């Protein structure tokens, strides 16, 4: 679990530093899929490259961005794991969005990587 906690510490650090290319490369499998859900029932599915690009574009308009994870739950079964968290995204020090995220992880070549990300946005 220590390795998984370190992975997500790096995830948040790279996000705050607006290093989205490095964030995508270090954190995710190249084939990773992202799924966004909202309270109105809409579901959007897209590759992680699209998410990284979207975050990078939005970050260009901001002085500062960061995200916090709370209420974290981690389950590990061999080379597979699940990381669930409540998240809050801040833009220029103010809450921008909140929700819950579910990450599916795999250990590949000795390192944990995100295989999929499903999140609910309030």
C-alpha positions in Angstrom: 0.0 0.0 0.0 3.0 2.3 0.5 3.8 2.2 -3.2 0.2 3.1 -4.1 0.1 6.0 -1.6 3.4 7.2 -3.2 1.8 6.9 -6.7 -1.1 9.2 -5.7 1.2 11.6 -3.9 3.1 12.0 -7.2 -0.2 12.2 -9.1 -1.3 15.2 -7.0 2.2 16.8 -7.2 2.4 16.6 -11.0 -1.2 17.9 -11.3 -0.5 20.9 -9.1 2.7 21.6 -11.1 0.7 21.5 -14.3 3.0 18.8 -15.8 0.2 16.9 -17.5 2.4 15.1 -20.1 4.5 13.7 -17.3 1.4 13.0 -15.2 -0.1 11.0 -18.0 3.1 9.1 -18.8 4.1 8.3 -15.2 0.7 7.5 -13.7 -1.3 5.7 -16.4 -1.1 2.8 -18.7 -1.0 4.1 -22.3 -4.3 2.2 -22.9 -6.0 3.7 -19.8 -9.6 4.7 -20.1 -11.4 7.5 -18.3 -15.1 7.7 -17.6 -16.8 10.8 -16.2 -20.3 10.7 -14.7 -22.5 13.5 -13.5 -25.6 13.8 -11.4 -27.8 14.3 -14.4 -26.9 10.8 -15.7 -24.5 11.8 -18.4 -21.5 9.5 -19.0 -18.5 10.4 -21.1 -15.8 7.9 -22.0 -12.4 8.9 -23.4 -8.7 8.0 -23.4 -6.4 9.4 -20.7 -4.6 11.6 -23.3 -7.8 13.5 -23.8 -8.1 14.1 -20.0 -4.5 15.2 -19.7 -5.0 17.6 -22.7 -8.2 19.0 -21.2 -6.6 19.6 -17.8 -3.6 21.2 -19.4 -5.7 23.6 -21.5 -7.7 24.6 -18.4 -4.5 25.0 -16.4 -3.2 27.6 -18.8 -5.9 30.0 -17.7 -5.1 29.6 -14.0 -2.4 30.9 -11.7 -2.7 27.8 -9.5 -4.5 24.5 -9.4 -4.4 21.6 -7.0 -6.5 18.7 -5.9 -7.0 17.0 -2.6 -8.0 13.4 -1.9 -9.9 12.5 1.3 -11.7 9.4 2.6 -9.3 7.2 0.7 -9.8 3.4 0.5 -7.3 1.0 -1.0 -7.8 -2.7 -1.7 -4.9 -4.8 -3.1 -5.2 -8.3 -4.6 -1.9 -9.5 -6.0 -1.1 -7.3 -9.0 -4.5 -5.6 -9.1 -5.7 -2.8 -6.8 -8.6 -0.4 -6.3 -8.2 3.2 -5.0 -11.3 5.1 -4.1 -11.4 8.7 -2.9 -13.4 11.8 -2.4 -11.8 14.6 -4.4 -11.9 18.4 -4.4 -10.3 20.5 -7.2 -9.2 24.0 -6.4 -8.5 26.7 -9.0 -6.7 29.8 -7.7 -7.4 28.8 -4.1 -11.2 28.3 -4.6 -13.2 25.1 -4.9 -13.9 24.5 -8.5 -15.4 21.0 -8.5 -15.9 18.0 -6.2 -16.8 14.4 -6.4 -15.8 10.8 -5.9 -13.2 8.9 -8.0 -12.5 5.2 -8.5 -9.1 4.1 -9.9 -8.3 0.6 -11.1 -4.6 -0.2 -10.8 -2.3 -2.9 -12.1 1.3 -3.6 -11.2 3.2 -3.8 -14.5 6.9 -4.3 -14.7 7.2 -3.8 -11.0 5.3 -0.4 -10.9 1.7 0.4 -10.1 -0.1 2.2 -13.0 -3.7 3.4 -13.4 -5.6 1.2 -15.8 -8.9 3.1 -15.5 -10.4 6.1 -13.8 -14.1 6.5 -13.2 -15.3 9.6 -11.4 -18.5 11.2 -10.3 -18.6 15.0 -10.5 -21.2 16.8 -8.3 
